[in-house]
Amino acid sequence: MKNVIKNTKKGFLMVALLYTFTGFANNSNSLIKRDARKTSLVLENVKEGNLLSIKDSHGITLYKESIESNGIYKKGFDLTALPNGEYVFELEKELEIKTIPFTVDSNIVNFNKKDEATYFKPFVKQEKDLVFLTKLNLNEELTTINVYAIYEGGSELRHTETINNVKVIEKAFRLEKGNYKIEINSNNKEYTAFINN
């Protein structure tokens, strides 16, 4: 009888552990916990200098913070004080932006995990008169690249290109001596790089 109880306890323990590990495997690298007044945001794999912000539906930044240490970020937010509307936590890393959208309605905060998204930022590298641009574009979204030459009196558009239905964007530009601004528009976001050669 003792062996049956002992084996039953082991079985319950194994099921509980398996359920816990399955839950961790299905989670993304963010965790939202809520109590009566505060929402605890937990982000894994952050690095010093990553930027965390809260933005409204118009893209206006309501809160901004630079992450101070590598590893796990934990902080409580009282989101019930926000007016009714749609908002987003935005974690900006070196080459990606993770968004965690939420709504506030009558002091009730709701997160929808299926609407979380990760957008990849372009990477621009200069080697002498060559400029290399790469961007991971998994959703094959419309991307526009504009290259401007910058002069003391203004700027001049030197190259424009629209790219669609491409998962990996790879471009190389040979630029004459001077100052340039490269604008990349994708995912309703604009990225800018300045080149001085």
Buried (B, 14 or more C-beta within 10 A) or exposed (E): EEEEEEEEEEEEEEEEEEEEEEEEEEEEEBBBEBEEEBBEBEBEEBEEEBBBBBBBEEEEEEEEEEBEEEEEBEEEBEBBEBEEEEBBBBBBBEEEBBBBBBBBEEEEBEBEEEEBEBBBBBBBEBEEEEBEBBBBBEEEBEBBBBBBBBEEEEEEEBBEEEBEEEEEBEBEBEBEEEBBBBBBBBBEEEBEBEBEB
